[in-house]
């Protein structure tokens, strides 16, 4: 649920071979200026340098190749070979990824890091079993509820027009359990829906809300993170084997090297975005302990209804065991105020970096 509404890579590629080598065409939801596009340009420069120009990439930012579902359909027919998927897309490949988007599962990034270190091999094997090779993980971050009116209780949400991403079965199950009839829309339709009043509640990472300009149409953000979202860059096994053998290892090394710093940068960008939103007058809404307990009860009941369907009972048990292990090792419990701070609880200031949202043309980085 609450999958990454952040701007995320959705790489599409077409392998064009000839005397000049191989060009990988890559489409992405990420706008120019975002951490993901910076990682792409860095990876492309290094790839061209290390392969002598025999392998290069071309980017199409701004979502011109479609959403995760569309990209995966194109991958299945061979039109696209590489995709940087959000949670919905990863779960379409392997349903086990759904468990990471369970609302209120993680309290902070320390818990996220602890669990992911222990289940990465399992998730990577799940992708391989479905015919994909992992090129690297790409964090999206914690998701917050944002709204036109304060959402400080379950009853307030029940009276609102709540957006859910198309194909997000986890979100729909939880909201229906709460007595809410959600409004499913594609990400590209959300801003217009906010403008016209079709919806008045969204959820997103703070950075994503700014990058997509959604924050200009809301006045409130609920301070308890709803869920965590992650992404991954994958390539079909068939496409990977089409890359010249002596360059395959290089492609994997370069992607993982370029994506590795993104988690830290994404976390910083999300917290800076919270600062920017506060300066723009968006008010913080805190949940009382009683209302938080009501939300958690609804989520627990919803998860009980979909466990074994949306994801296996085994993966849910494993994740809960790792969380319990981590929490037993903590010597100091968080106070309620600490739990409602941004998950990494860093002190940040400054303005978020400018994002060129309208520059959605293809970009091909030239070698240095």
ChimeraX attribute file (.defattr): number of C-alpha atoms within 10 A of each C-alpha:
attribute: neighborCount
match mode: 1-to-1
recipient: residues
	/A:1	26
	/A:2	27
	/A:3	30
	/A:4	27
	/A:5	25
	/A:6	30
	/A:7	26
	/A:8	27
	/A:9	30
	/A:10	33
	/A:11	30
	/A:12	27
	/A:13	27
	/A:14	19
	/A:15	21
	/A:16	12
	/A:17	14
	/A:18	9
	/A:19	6
	/A:20	11
	/A:21	16
	/A:22	19
	/A:23	19
	/A:24	22
	/A:25	22
	/A:26	26
	/A:27	28
	/A:28	29
	/A:29	27
	/A:30	27
	/A:31	25
	/A:32	23
	/A:33	15
	/A:34	23
	/A:35	21
	/A:36	25
	/A:37	21
	/A:38	17
	/A:39	19
	/A:40	25
	/A:41	20
	/A:42	17
	/A:43	23
	/A:44	27
	/A:45	19
	/A:46	21
	/A:47	23
	/A:48	18
	/A:49	16
	/A:50	15
	/A:51	15
	/A:52	12
	/A:53	18
	/A:54	18
	/A:55	23
	/A:56	26
	/A:57	23
	/A:58	21
	/A:59	24
	/A:60	26
	/A:61	25
	/A:62	26
	/A:63	21
	/A:64	14
	/A:65	20
	/A:66	19
	/A:67	20
	/A:68	25
	/A:69	17
	/A:70	11
	/A:71	24
	/A:72	24
	/A:73	12
	/A:74	18
	/A:75	20
	/A:76	11
	/A:77	9
	/A:78	14
	/A:79	15
	/A:80	25
	/A:81	27
	/A:82	30
	/A:83	29
	/A:84	28
	/A:85	30
	/A:86	27
	/A:87	27
	/A:88	29
	/A:89	26
	/A:90	25
	/A:91	20
	/A:92	17
	/A:93	19
	/A:94	19
	/A:95	18
	/A:96	22
	/A:97	25
	/A:98	26
	/A:99	22
	/A:100	24
	/A:101	25
	/A:102	24
	/A:103	22
	/A:104	17
	/A:105	20
	/A:106	20
	/A:107	22
	/A:108	20
	/A:109	17
	/A:110	12
	/A:111	17
	/A:112	16
	/A:113	10
	/A:114	15
	/A:115	21
	/A:116	15
	/A:117	10
	/A:118	13
	/A:119	14
	/A:120	12
	/A:121	10
	/A:122	13
	/A:123	18
	/A:124	18
	/A:125	14
	/A:126	17
	/A:127	19
	/A:128	17
	/A:129	12
	/A:130	12
	/A:131	14
	/A:132	23
	/A:133	21
	/A:134	22
	/A:135	22
	/A:136	21
	/A:137	21
	/A:138	24
	/A:139	23
	/A:140	29
	/A:141	29
	/A:142	31
	/A:143	29
	/A:144	22
	/A:145	23
	/A:146	30
	/A:147	26
	/A:148	19
	/A:149	17
	/A:150	20
	/A:151	23
	/A:152	18
	/A:153	17
	/A:154	17
	/A:155	13
	/A:156	11
	/A:157	20
	/A:158	17
	/A:159	12
	/A:160	18
	/A:161	19
	/A:162	22
	/A:163	25
	/A:164	27
	/A:165	24
	/A:166	16
	/A:167	16
	/A:168	19
	/A:169	15
	/A:170	22
	/A:171	24
	/A:172	23
	/A:173	20
	/A:174	24
	/A:175	21
	/A:176	14
	/A:177	17
	/A:178	20
	/A:179	14
	/A:180	19
	/A:181	18
	/A:182	21
	/A:183	16
	/A:184	18
	/A:185	15
	/A:186	13
	/A:187	19
	/A:188	14
	/A:189	11
	/A:190	22
	/A:191	19
	/A:192	13
	/A:193	16
	/A:194	21
	/A:195	14
	/A:196	10
	/A:197	13
	/A:198	14
	/A:199	23
	/A:200	21
	/A:201	25
	/A:202	26
	/A:203	28
	/A:204	29
	/A:205	32
	/A:206	28
	/A:207	29
	/A:208	25
	/A:209	26
	/A:210	21
	/A:211	21
	/A:212	22
	/A:213	14
	/A:214	21
	/A:215	25
	/A:216	15
	/A:217	19
	/A:218	23
	/A:219	18
	/A:220	22
	/A:221	30
	/A:222	20
	/A:223	20
	/A:224	24
	/A:225	26
	/A:226	23
	/A:227	25
	/A:228	28
	/A:229	26
	/A:230	23
	/A:231	25
	/A:232	22
	/A:233	23
	/A:234	26
	/A:235	25
	/A:236	21
	/A:237	16
	/A:238	13
	/A:239	18
	/A:240	20
	/A:241	11
	/A:242	12
	/A:243	18
	/A:244	13
	/A:245	10
	/A:246	9
	/A:247	16
	/A:248	13
	/A:249	11
	/A:250	14
	/A:251	22
	/A:252	16
	/A:253	15
	/A:254	22
	/A:255	22
	/A:256	18
	/A:257	16
	/A:258	19
	/A:259	23
	/A:260	16
	/A:261	13
	/A:262	20
	/A:263	17
	/A:264	10
	/A:265	13
	/A:266	21
	/A:267	22
	/A:268	18
	/A:269	24
	/A:270	24
	/A:271	24
	/A:272	21
	/A:273	25
	/A:274	23
	/A:275	18
	/A:276	19
	/A:277	23
	/A:278	15
	/A:279	11
	/A:280	12
	/A:281	11
	/A:282	21
	/A:283	18
	/A:284	19
	/A:285	19
	/A:286	18
	/A:287	18
	/A:288	12
	/A:289	10
	/A:290	10
	/A:291	15
	/A:292	16
	/A:293	12
	/A:294	15
	/A:295	19
	/A:296	16
	/A:297	13
	/A:298	18
	/A:299	22
	/A:300	16
	/A:301	14
	/A:302	21
	/A:303	22
	/A:304	11
	/A:305	14
	/A:306	16
	/A:307	16
	/A:308	15
	/A:309	11
	/A:310	18
	/A:311	19
	/A:312	16
	/A:313	15
	/A:314	12
	/A:315	20
	/A:316	18
	/A:317	11
	/A:318	14
	/A:319	19
	/A:320	14
	/A:321	13
	/A:322	18
	/A:323	19
	/A:324	12
	/A:325	13
	/A:326	14
	/A:327	13
	/A:328	10
	/A:329	9
	/A:330	9
	/A:331	7
	/A:332	8
	/A:333	9
	/A:334	11
	/A:335	8
	/A:336	11
	/A:337	9
	/A:338	13
	/A:339	17
	/A:340	19
	/A:341	15
	/A:342	20
	/A:343	20
	/A:344	15
	/A:345	13
	/A:346	11
	/A:347	9
	/A:348	12
	/A:349	13
	/A:350	9
	/A:351	12
	/A:352	17
	/A:353	12
	/A:354	10
	/A:355	15
	/A:356	13
	/A:357	16
	/A:358	10
	/A:359	14
	/A:360	19
	/A:361	12
	/A:362	15
	/A:363	18
	/A:364	18
	/A:365	17
	/A:366	13
	/A:367	14
	/A:368	7
